Amino acid sequence: MNRDVMISVRGLQVLDGLTDGDIETLQKGQYYFRGGSHFLIYDEYMEGFSQPVKNILRFKDKEASLVKRGLVNVQMLFEEGKKTLTQYHTPFGVIMVGLDTRKIRWREDAAGLHLRVSYVLEANYQYVADCRIRVDAKEQSPAAGS
């Protein structure tokens, strides 16, 4: 079953114990559950560009993946206790990204669906920051979806 949802994605980077910005986006999207996995599908707009980036976030158990297609192209895999590498294609070039996932937690309750991912981010094999992502999806009321 597909459901219209409002999706909040909040990212936080911590470098040397100091937070380096807390970015939050809010967008309409779709939720569905298939094959034992939760899926959130939404468009993301980057500042200065009119073309959206299509996002598919899939998660279950202790793993999550985020696929971005459009202005940027990447498939990011987060597996608790594992480090993964991927190429992040941007309009400005390609970056090799390392994701050393520390913790993945998710839950579903009356308020919606909640995902938390904690990981160490590397770019071109160099430490960048300790990062946290918080995703919350709440079903839209019929009036809000009109």
C-alpha positions in Angstrom: 0.0 0.0 0.0 1.3 3.4 -0.9 0.8 6.4 1.4 1.4 10.1 0.9 3.7 11.3 3.7 5.6 14.4 4.8 9.3 13.5 5.2 11.7 15.4 7.4 15.4 14.7 6.8 17.7 16.2 9.3 21.5 15.9 9.1 24.1 16.9 11.7 27.9 16.8 11.3 30.2 16.9 14.3 33.9 17.7 13.8 36.3 17.8 16.8 33.3 17.9 19.2 31.8 20.9 17.5 28.6 20.7 15.4 29.1 22.0 11.9 25.6 22.9 11.0 22.3 21.2 11.3 20.4 20.9 8.0 16.8 20.0 7.8 14.6 19.6 4.7 10.9 18.9 4.6 9.2 17.5 1.5 6.2 15.5 0.4 6.8 11.9 -0.6 5.5 8.3 -0.8 5.9 5.5 1.6 5.5 1.8 1.0 6.4 -1.5 2.5 7.5 -4.3 0.3 9.6 -7.5 0.7 10.3 -6.8 4.4 11.7 -3.3 3.7 10.4 0.2 4.3 10.7 2.6 1.4 10.5 6.4 1.3 10.5 8.1 -2.1 10.9 11.9 -2.4 12.3 14.7 -4.6 15.0 17.0 -3.2 15.8 20.4 -4.6 19.3 21.8 -4.3 20.0 25.5 -3.9 20.7 27.1 -7.3 19.3 24.3 -9.4 15.8 23.8 -10.7 16.1 20.0 -11.5 15.1 17.8 -8.5 17.2 14.9 -7.3 15.1 11.7 -7.0 15.6 9.9 -3.7 14.8 6.3 -2.7 15.5 5.5 0.9 15.1 1.8 1.8 15.6 0.4 5.3 15.1 -2.7 7.4 16.8 -4.4 10.4 20.3 -2.9 10.8 20.8 -1.6 7.2 19.6 1.3 5.1 20.4 2.5 1.6 19.9 5.8 -0.1 19.8 6.1 -3.9 20.0 9.6 -5.5 19.4 10.2 -9.2 19.5 13.4 -11.1 21.8 16.3 -10.5 23.8 14.1 -8.2 24.0 10.3 -8.5 25.0 8.0 -5.7 24.0 4.7 -4.0 24.9 5.0 -0.3 24.8 1.8 1.8 24.7 2.0 5.6 25.2 -1.4 7.4 25.6 -1.2 11.2 29.2 -2.2 12.1 30.5 -2.0 8.5 32.3 0.5 6.3 31.2 0.9 2.7 32.6 2.9 -0.2 30.8 4.6 -3.0 31.3 7.2 -5.8 29.3 10.4 -5.3 28.8 12.0 -8.7 28.1 15.8 -8.5 28.0 18.6 -11.1 31.5 19.5 -9.9 33.1 16.1 -10.1 33.2 12.7 -8.5 34.0 12.1 -4.8 34.9 8.8 -3.3 32.8 8.6 -0.1 33.4 6.2 2.8 30.5 5.5 5.3 31.5 3.8 8.5 28.1 3.1 10.1 28.1 3.0 13.8 24.3 2.6 14.6 21.0 2.3 12.8 17.7 2.4 14.7 14.2 2.7 13.4 10.7 2.4 14.8 7.1 2.8 13.7 4.5 4.3 16.0 1.3 6.3 15.9 3.3 9.5 15.1 4.9 7.9 12.0 8.1 6.2 10.9 11.4 7.2 12.5 14.9 6.3 11.3 18.3 7.2 12.9 21.7 6.6 11.4 25.0 7.4 13.0 28.2 7.1 10.9 31.7 8.4 10.2 32.0 10.2 6.9 35.1 10.1 4.7 35.7 11.9 1.4 38.6 10.7 -0.9 39.8 8.5 2.0 40.1 11.4 4.4 38.1 11.8 7.6 35.4 14.5 7.3 33.1 14.3 10.3 31.0 12.2 12.6 27.4 12.4 11.2 23.9 11.7 12.2 20.8 11.5 10.0 17.3 11.7 11.4 14.4 10.8 9.1 10.8 11.2 10.2 7.8 10.4 7.9 4.3 11.2 8.9 1.2 10.3 6.9 -0.5 13.3 5.4 -4.1 13.9 6.3 -6.5 13.8 3.3 -6.9 17.5 3.5 -3.2 18.1 3.5 -2.7 16.0 0.3 -5.3 17.9 -1.7 
